[in-house]
Amino acid sequence: MTKLENPVLMATIGGAQGLRGEVRAKAYTADPTALGDYGKLHSMDGRSFEVLEIREMKNMVAVRFRGINDRNAAEALNGLELYIERENLPDEELEDDEFYYADLEGLEARDDKGVSYGTVTGVFDFGAGDLLELKGPGKRPVLIPFSEASVLEIDLEAGTLLIDPLAAGLIDDPEPPKFTPNKAKKK
């Protein structure tokens, strides 16, 4: 049984694929077929899984794990989330403006005046771009876009994000644009 200190979600297992123990899985890696390159995968209940074979399918991968040899065993894994320890992710491959979602969680979001808007508690992608979930004491969670306009700077060492609260939709524009209706000219 393995208890992960800093787990990072790598895949979610779907249904069984075929009769020999393969499962369909949604991989959250840049290259879905690299799922086994990070070492053994772990479930939160302490089980470990070693990838024996992996092949790409449309929008997912088919995976065969050591010890999962028939359809019944594969079906029992449906819905299981698989994790690795954060330290197993390669930092040297990241560009200067790239981050692992796991590294963003726990950062405090502040504006240029030092006002705190909460801490990052999740990173989501519902299809229209990445969103950061911020939670503050006594406040309801809010989602802000994870874009260059709303997140100006990320300082992992200091544990902070510098945000533009107006671009993030956290405050209203103090001076909304003045609208003057177009008057049509009569002929």
N, C-alpha and C positions, 0 to 999 in steps of 0.2 A: 504494500500500500504506500503510495506516494502522496504527500501533502505539498502542494505547490505554494511557494511564498508569494510570488508575483505572477499569477497566471495570465496568459494571453490566449484568447480564443483563436483557434486555427481552423476549425471545421465543425460543421454540424452534420451528423449522419442522417440520411434519409432512409428510404426503404431498401429492401434487399434487391440485388441485381443478379438474376440467374439462380442456379441451384447449388453452386460450389462455394458459397460463403462470401461472395462479393457484396459490397454495399454501395449505394449512391451517396455521395457526400458533397456538400457545398463547402468549398475551400475558400478561406479568406486570405490567401496568399497572392502575391503579384503573379506568380506562375502557379496555377492550380496543381500541376503535376509535381511540384517541388515539395509537396506536403510532407513527404517522408524524409526530406533533407535536414530537418531540424532535430532529428532524434526521435525517441519514443514520444507518442502522444498520450495524454493522461485525461481521464474523466475526473469530475469532482468527487466521485465516490471512491477514488483511489486506484482504479484499474489503469493499467498501462497497455498501450497498443503499438505494435511494431508494424509498419507498412511493408508488405512483401511485394505487392504489385500495385501499380496505379496507371490508369489510362484516362485520357480526357474524353468527356462526353459533352453534349450540348449543355452549356451553362453549369456543368458540374463535373465531378470525376467519379470513376468507378474504382473502388479500393478493395484490396484483399489484405486482411490483417492476419498475422500469425495466430493460430489457434481458433480462428473462425472458419470452419470448414464446410458448413452446410447452410441451407437457406434458413432453417429454424434459428440457428445461432445468429445469423445476419439480421433477421427480423427483430430479434431481441434488442438490437442496438439502435433501432429507429428513434430519432430525436435526441440521441446522445451528443453532447457537446464535447469536443476534444481540445485540450489546451497544451501549451508548453510553458516552460519557465521563461520569463522575459530575458534572462541572461543568455539564452540560446539563440536569440535573434542577432544577426550580424549588423553592428552599428557602422562598420567601415564602408558598407555598401550604400549608405544613405547620402544623398546630396545635402547641401547646406540648408535647403528649404524643405526637406522631407523629414517626417516624424512618424513614429509608430503611434497609433491611437492610444496605446497603453501609457505612453510617456506624457500624453496631454492630460490624462485624468489626474485630478488632484491639484492642478495648477490654479492659482487664483487669478481671476479676470479683473483688471483694474484699468481705469482711464488715465489720461495724462495728468490729472489732478490728484491721483492716488485714491479715488473713490472705488471701493470694491463692489463688484456686481455678483459675487459668489465664486464658487469653485467649479471646475469642470468635473462633472460626474459621469459623463458619457459622450461618445461620439457616434453619430448616426448618419446613415446615407439611405434616404428613402427614394433615391433616383434622380433628384434635382440638384444634388450637390451635398457636400458634407455639412453637418450641423453639430454644434457643440451644445450640450445641455449644461446649464449653469444652475446651481442651487446655492442659496444663501440662507443664513439663519432667519427663520420666520418668514421666508419668502417662498413663493411657489416656484417650481422649476421653470426655466425659460429656455428656448432654443434660439441660438444665434447662428448666422451663417459662418462657416469656417472659410472665409475668403480674405484676400489681401486688403479689401476695403474695411472690413470690420475687425480683423485681427491684424494689428500693425506690427507686433513683435512678440516673439516667443523666447523666454529666457528660462531654460530648463534648470540651470543652476540655482537661480533665485526662486524658481517655482511660480513664475508669474506669466500672464499674458497681458500685453498692452492692447487694449481694444478701443475702438471708436464707438461709443455708445449710440451715437446717432445712426451711423451706418449699420450697426448691429440691431437696430430697432428697439433699443432699450429705453430711449428717451424720445420725446417729440421735438421737432425742430422749433426752437424758440421764436423764430421769425419765418412763418410759412411764406411761400412765394405769393406775391400779390397777383391776383388774377383780375385782369380787366377784359370784359367780354368784347369780342370783335363786333363792331357795328357794321352791318352790311350797308353799303351805299345804295340808295335808290336811284334808279335810272329814270 
